[in-house]
Amino acid sequence: MEKVNFHDNKTLIDHLAKGDEMAFMFLLDNYHRRLHAYALTLVDDYAMAQDIVQNVFLRTWQFRKKLSDKFSIQSFLYRAVYNEFVNSHQKNRAMLLLQQKYLESLNEVVEDVDDSILERMINAVNKEIKKLPPKCKEVFILSKREGLTNNEISEHLDISVKTVEAQITKAFSRLREKLGGQWETFLFLIFGFDKKIRA
């Protein structure tokens, strides 16, 4: 029996649509770890990230017949993780325009970047965020993960808006220093908006 090449996007989607469990196992084996790493950058909680990824795979299987081989399964999965995050963990946040811009950017990056490089990008950003000074990290996460405005962070932490802005700027400077020239692409990939929009 000829071995099926699931690395081919069209072949993989065709077999998923037919209910081929081997195709689905290939999807799990190849994308679960990197999608979980990506989800962790959004929620910073292992169990919650796991739930997001499991839901994405479950829905991918449930709606497999609607998948189109005209689109990359990889970019579809990353978009699905972000959408699941937004739907489950950022309710009542008016960020639709930013999310649209983010998805457009994410799609471009995912399509153009090799799988292993993309995974390293995500892990590198997450690693450097964890190294930020405590207050700087707290402000940055409230801004970029929770979607709070600078005024909301100011009220929540009982600090001035100027202090919030300073901490966000400090965080970006640290990340830019550690990650190099592509820092904006990395951060836009992870958070969906950049310093110019949210600071």
C-alpha positions as CSV (number, residue, x, y, z in Angstrom):
1,M,0.0,0.0,0.0
2,E,1.4,3.4,-1.0
3,K,2.2,5.7,1.8
4,V,0.1,8.9,1.9
5,N,2.1,12.1,1.9
6,F,0.2,14.2,4.6
7,H,2.9,16.9,4.3
8,D,1.1,17.9,1.1
9,N,-1.5,20.4,2.2
10,K,-4.2,19.4,-0.4
11,T,-3.7,15.7,0.4
12,L,-4.0,16.2,4.1
13,I,-7.2,18.3,3.8
14,D,-8.7,15.8,1.3
15,H,-8.1,12.9,3.7
16,L,-9.4,14.9,6.7
17,A,-12.6,15.7,4.8
18,K,-13.0,11.9,4.2
19,G,-12.7,11.2,7.9
20,D,-9.3,9.6,7.7
21,E,-8.2,9.2,11.3
22,M,-4.5,8.8,10.2
23,A,-4.7,12.3,8.7
24,F,-6.1,13.6,12.0
25,M,-3.3,11.8,14.0
26,F,-0.8,13.4,11.6
27,L,-2.3,16.8,12.4
28,L,-2.1,16.2,16.2
29,D,1.5,14.9,16.0
30,N,2.7,17.8,13.9
31,Y,0.8,20.7,15.4
32,H,-0.2,20.1,19.0
33,R,3.1,21.1,20.6
34,R,3.6,24.2,18.6
35,L,0.0,25.3,18.9
36,H,0.1,24.8,22.7
37,A,3.3,26.9,22.8
38,Y,1.5,29.6,20.8
39,A,-1.6,29.5,23.1
40,L,0.7,29.9,26.1
41,T,1.9,33.2,24.8
42,L,-1.7,34.4,24.8
43,V,-3.0,33.1,28.2
44,D,0.2,32.2,30.2
45,D,-1.7,29.3,31.8
46,Y,-0.8,25.7,30.9
47,A,-4.2,24.2,31.4
48,M,-6.1,27.0,29.7
49,A,-3.7,26.8,26.7
50,Q,-4.3,23.1,26.6
51,D,-8.1,23.6,26.6
52,I,-7.8,26.1,23.7
53,V,-5.8,23.7,21.6
54,Q,-8.0,20.8,22.4
55,N,-11.1,22.8,21.4
56,V,-9.4,23.8,18.1
57,F,-8.6,20.2,17.2
58,L,-12.1,19.0,18.2
59,R,-13.7,21.7,16.0
60,T,-11.3,21.0,13.2
61,W,-12.4,17.4,13.2
62,Q,-16.1,18.3,13.5
63,F,-16.1,20.7,10.6
64,R,-13.4,18.9,8.6
65,K,-15.7,18.6,5.5
66,K,-15.8,22.4,5.3
67,L,-12.0,22.8,5.1
68,S,-10.7,24.2,1.8
69,D,-7.5,22.9,0.2
70,K,-7.0,26.4,-1.1
71,F,-5.8,27.6,2.3
72,S,-2.9,26.4,4.4
73,I,-3.9,24.0,7.2
74,Q,-1.1,25.5,9.3
75,S,-2.4,29.1,9.0
76,F,-5.9,27.9,9.6
77,L,-4.9,26.2,12.9
78,Y,-3.0,29.3,14.2
79,R,-6.0,31.5,13.3
80,A,-8.3,29.0,15.0
81,V,-6.2,29.1,18.2
82,Y,-6.3,32.9,18.3
83,N,-10.0,33.0,17.6
84,E,-10.6,30.5,20.4
85,F,-8.6,32.7,22.7
86,V,-10.6,35.8,21.8
87,N,-13.9,34.0,22.0
88,S,-13.2,32.3,25.3
89,H,-10.9,34.7,27.2
90,Q,-11.4,38.2,25.8
91,K,-15.1,38.6,25.9
92,N,-16.5,42.1,26.0
93,R,-13.3,43.6,24.5
94,A,-13.9,45.9,21.5
95,M,-10.9,44.8,19.5
96,L,-12.4,43.6,16.2
97,L,-10.4,45.9,13.9
98,L,-7.2,45.0,15.7
99,Q,-8.0,41.3,15.5
100,Q,-8.7,41.6,11.8
101,K,-5.3,43.3,11.3
102,Y,-3.7,40.7,13.5
103,L,-5.2,37.8,11.5
104,E,-4.0,39.3,8.3
105,S,-0.5,39.7,9.6
106,L,-0.5,36.2,11.2
107,N,-1.6,34.6,7.9
108,E,1.2,36.3,6.0
109,V,3.8,35.3,8.6
110,V,2.6,31.7,8.9
111,E,2.5,31.3,5.1
112,D,6.0,32.7,4.7
113,V,7.9,31.1,7.6
114,D,9.1,27.6,8.0
115,D,7.3,25.5,10.8
116,S,10.4,25.1,13.0
117,I,11.3,28.8,12.7
118,L,7.8,29.9,13.6
119,E,7.9,27.7,16.7
120,R,11.3,29.1,17.7
121,M,9.9,32.6,17.2
122,I,7.0,32.0,19.5
123,N,9.1,30.3,22.2
124,A,11.7,33.1,22.0
125,V,9.1,35.8,22.6
126,N,7.5,33.9,25.5
127,K,10.9,33.3,27.1
128,E,11.9,36.9,27.0
129,I,8.5,38.1,28.4
130,K,9.0,35.9,31.4
131,K,12.4,37.6,32.0
132,L,10.9,41.1,32.2
133,P,11.1,42.8,35.6
134,P,8.0,42.0,37.7
135,K,6.1,45.3,37.4
136,C,7.1,45.7,33.8
137,K,5.9,42.2,33.0
138,E,2.6,42.8,34.9
139,V,1.8,45.9,33.0
140,F,2.9,44.4,29.7
141,I,0.7,41.3,30.1
142,L,-2.3,43.4,31.2
143,S,-1.9,45.5,28.0
144,K,-0.9,42.9,25.5
145,R,-2.6,39.7,26.8
146,E,-5.6,41.0,28.6
147,G,-6.3,43.9,26.2
148,L,-6.6,46.6,28.9
149,T,-6.1,50.2,27.9
150,N,-3.5,52.3,29.6
151,N,-6.1,54.1,31.6
152,E,-7.6,50.7,32.7
153,I,-4.2,49.5,33.8
154,S,-3.6,52.7,35.6
155,E,-6.8,52.3,37.6
156,H,-6.3,48.5,38.2
157,L,-2.7,48.9,39.5
158,D,-3.2,52.3,41.1
159,I,-0.4,53.9,39.2
160,S,-0.3,56.8,36.8
161,V,-0.9,56.5,33.1
162,K,2.6,57.9,32.5
163,T,4.0,55.0,34.6
164,V,2.0,52.5,32.5
165,E,3.4,54.0,29.3
166,A,6.9,53.9,30.7
167,Q,6.6,50.3,31.6
168,I,5.2,49.3,28.2
169,T,8.0,51.2,26.5
170,K,10.5,49.5,28.8
171,A,9.1,46.1,27.9
172,F,9.3,46.7,24.2
173,S,12.8,48.0,24.5
174,R,13.9,44.9,26.4
175,L,12.3,42.6,23.9
176,R,13.7,44.5,20.9
177,E,17.1,44.3,22.4
178,K,16.8,40.5,23.0
179,L,15.0,39.6,19.8
180,G,16.8,41.8,17.3
181,G,15.5,43.6,14.3
182,Q,12.4,41.5,13.7
183,W,10.9,42.2,17.1
184,E,7.9,44.0,15.7
185,T,6.9,41.1,13.5
186,F,7.3,38.7,16.5
187,L,5.2,40.8,18.8
188,F,2.6,41.5,16.2
189,L,2.4,37.8,15.6
190,I,1.9,37.1,19.3
191,F,-0.3,39.9,20.4
192,G,-2.0,41.3,17.3
193,F,-1.1,44.9,17.8
194,D,2.0,47.0,18.3
195,K,3.3,49.8,20.4
196,K,2.1,52.5,18.1
197,I,-1.5,51.3,18.4
198,R,-1.8,50.5,22.1
199,A,0.8,52.6,23.9
